[in-house]
């Protein structure tokens, strides 16, 4: 269940960052988008391994 929550949370946050980037199309928005995707990916991997090892 935690993995599903992490996936949904990551998808929503990434979607918000993507929409923000598409509206502004400037460099700070692009950096925030890349950082958000990286954090989302880390969160998904972390939750996946956490569910395996517990």
Secondary structure, 3 states (H helix, E strand, C coil): CHHHHHHHHHHHHHHHHHHHHHHHCCHHHHHHHHHHHHHHHHHHHHHHHHHHHC
